[in-house]
Amino acid sequence: MSETTINNLFGKPLSVINVGLSSMAQSVEAQGTPVIDVDWRPPAESVPRLRVTRSGVDIEAANDETCRRIKQGRPVLVSMGIARDVIPGMHERMILHAGPPVSWERMCGPTRGAVMGALIYEGLAKDEADAAKLAASSAIEYSPCHHHHAVGPMAGVVSPSMPVFIIENKAFGNRAFCTQNEGLGKVLRYGGMGPEVYARLKWMETTLYPALDRALQSLPDGIDLRSMIAQALHMGDECHNRNRAATSLFLRAIGPALARTSRDNEVLAQVIEFIDRNDHFFLNLSMPAGKAMLEPAEGIPGSTIVTVMARNGTDFGIRLSSMPERWFTAPAGKVQGLYFPQFTEADANPDIGDSTVTETSGYGGMAMAAAPAITKFVGGTPQLALKTTLEMYEITHDEHEQFTIPALNFRGTPCGIDVRKVMETGILPQINTGIAHKQPGIGMVGAGILRAPARCFEDAFEVLKNQ
Amino acid sequence: MAIKTLIKPSEYHDSVSLMVVAQELSRLPGVKDVAVVMGTEANKGLLREAGLLTTEAEAASANDLVIAVSAEAPALDQALGEAQKLLQKKQVQEEAGQFRPKTLRAAVKQNPAANVAVISVAGRYAAEEAWEALRHGLHVLLFSDNVSLEDEIALKKYARQRGLLLMGPGAGTAILNGVALGFANVIPAGPVGIVSAAGTGLQEVSTLLAKAGVGVTQGIGTGGRDLKEEVGGAMMLAGLQALQSDPETQVIVLVSKPPAPAVAYGVLEQAAQSKKPTVLCLLGENFEDRPTMPAHIHPARTLEEAAMKAAGLAQRGEAMLATAETALSGEALAGLRAGLQPQQRYLRGLFSGGTLCYEAQVLWKDLLPEPVFSNAPLSAQQQLPDSNRSQGHSAVDLGEEEFTVGRLHPMIDNDLRIRRLLQEANDPQTAVIMLDVVLGYGAHPDPASELGPAIRKAQALAHAQGRKLLMVGSITGTEDDPQRLSRQAQALQEAGMVLCASNAAAARLAARLVAPV
């Protein structure tokens, strides 16, 4: 008689999953047997189960491949450069912005502020009125960062003279770009305008950038960002709304090289001080690291995995691996959070920025459980942080073995948002973010959390159904 | 009397939780009728029948929670308020607790060591969840009813290919590695392995074994349709095979209602493949026209006989024929019968376990000259015309769907059975009422606390009309069950029940009490 595998169950400790009546789970638990009582809901009636595309592609296999590529990615900070010289397609009259495409007319306050500020910083306009006129004219071409292998936090404005980090994905050879982070408060990316904003940008261009650039040139292997993100997740960061540990790790990694290549001790001190005083300095590295990991996963036929999630403050947009050129957009949502003194929800601009590239890559809001301190933005508890990440596993295809969460027994972070699962469960991706003032020129007013809007996923699913 | 409805949009709760809320509300003073249901079309039908379907309820969707109350005007709002309080309490408890994944696949990822899924969602969703569980390599207890035969066949075929158990649909009971799943009792470990197509059959056999001091390796439920021709006994055969090659199992018991001949032949054939002693209990089957069986296959006609034979085989290596009879002397029997009025000629069995109702009828068919009517009869001629009214000798299965739609099963909720008990007590033709009392996980936490007073009340009722009323019964349970067999037995005996050691013994006693002298 051959041994059937039913016999393999005999004698083993039972571990039960209960789907349905909770009383059944309680009985099992009362016997000291581990049980997970699924919080089951009837499936949405109108959501068919997609398994194979019309052209015969096995969707599960396509998603496996998409996630394999994301997880294989090894983003390394290799060098820096000036936007006009290094970003493909960039030119003297081009301004890049966060999120899906948007015209000047539809741009939100902070993006307009950042565009006008950038024009003044570039010397293309002499004051705000002048800048507004130029910005509305056809002399300026707007383009999403995502169309140029770039990402930008909040307004995400990149103008030709801005220095950018260059991140290379060593596994695939592709590159991604992002500006240097200015710090918090009244800053360009939150739509801040004024002499102090331009002066800081100038200093970053003429002092910070050359110092960092020299230091990087002395490091032939660059700085491994994947490993730095992985470490920061073990130190209380989720690398979107909290980058304190990662910024410290970065400073530790580049510190000796900065010192060795420094030409002036006072400049060295200023650079170190600037990075040290900006807990979000690493955000502008965690974002392009994500972008560099996601791009090789684009273009897998049949894949239902999200490879871009981005907001311009007016619209929220997603793109899928199987349709990398197509945006699915919906109005950007309202952020739930804590405000700086004198500001309230009434001052808040809708959700904005390319920083959701972190959630798309498997950290940020997906890794909330790694960063319990974040939950204070919404008056939550560490338990809420755990629950958030556990819930995100419902809508992701995979778990990222490089990015792990100590509090979940080093389980990999939820990675690869699957539009099908979002539709089947009705669970929307968690996003952690800063909040910009809705008027141009003011800047950051708070931070908080929200969920991605359902409509992008509904529209994408409609197209997938016929794919 | 007025009717009021409260709709809670997009609020989902499982049906048992809702029925528990409804049960608590219906006990409030001034409340006549209550329904707390999800707004599905089927539930709206129930509301319509109960006269509770308001226009608001009519407009509710399947994802909306509907609370409908019919009550005296002052009690209306109180009941609706209480409903919200009860539901809220449940929600707060859930939020404070551990994270609960929302899908089976997320649960598997959260605990890759999981090996069994217990599925009890509404029938139309159940097959999809069972597929998901099998695909993830989980053994499945599919408690849900209303799964199509095609789904059952396909699920079982796939499960057999992967070497997994697919117990059900409609499988209420399983004991795997000593853990009671669904409606099941706490049974010590021991040498007997059981495969049963009848849920309460598995409970009765396993508890009788436990009472005889014999434990169980595994108790595998297959669901009631497994031995239908179309399903071909797929899980009975898979379970039997597994027990045959299980070194811990020394004696095998198979339990089913009489199956299609071809399926029975297949089961016999498989049983003959191993030398392990196997008790084959096909309820009511006389085995007269069966081909000669190998010596290690022992036929049994009742659950009791199956348990006793298996206990004998396990303990002494030979089949016992003794029954678990409560020895009543002729004198004692005459004492019980004394004082019955001439018109008190009939017995009435009020069962919560379907297989126990069936087993009693099998015995009564031989012991009583008159027919026994039932809503779940052995043959169509004995169909009770109205399930709500007994006639002659009657055996009522209160766990049948006609009684349980929108209501908790009589093993959990005693109300319906108590009402029927009082109705039978009022009938001047009733001589004996027989009850089965099922303990274990899933069952009411303390049935005797409700049935005991009801028995006293029933006897008082008959007494007031100048009659005595005989109550007999048995308890399907063990001392290790949460309700404790001895505690339940004491309470029922004190209330006036003549307690027998098995359902079969109770059925025999009931028959002797009404049989012509």
Interface residues (C-beta under 8 A of the other chain):
Chain A: M1 S2 E3 T4 T5 I6 N7 N8 L9 F10 G11 K12 P13 L14 S15 V16 I17 N18 V19 G20 L21 S22 S23 M24 A25 S27 V28 A30 Q31 T33 P34 I36 D37 V38 D39 W40 R41 P42 P43 E45 L386 K387 L390 E391 Y393 E394 E399 E424 T425 I427
Chain B: Y12 D14 S15 V16 S17 A62 N63 E94 F99 R100 P101 K102 T103 L104 A106 A107 V108 K109 Q110 N111 A113 A114 N115 V116 A117 V118 I119 S120 V121 A122 Y125 E128 E129 A133 L138 H139 F143 S144 R162 G163 L164 L165 L176 N177 V179 A180 L181 G182 V186 T217 Q218 A238 G239 Q241 A242 Q244 S245 D246 E248 Q273 S274 Y441 G442 P482
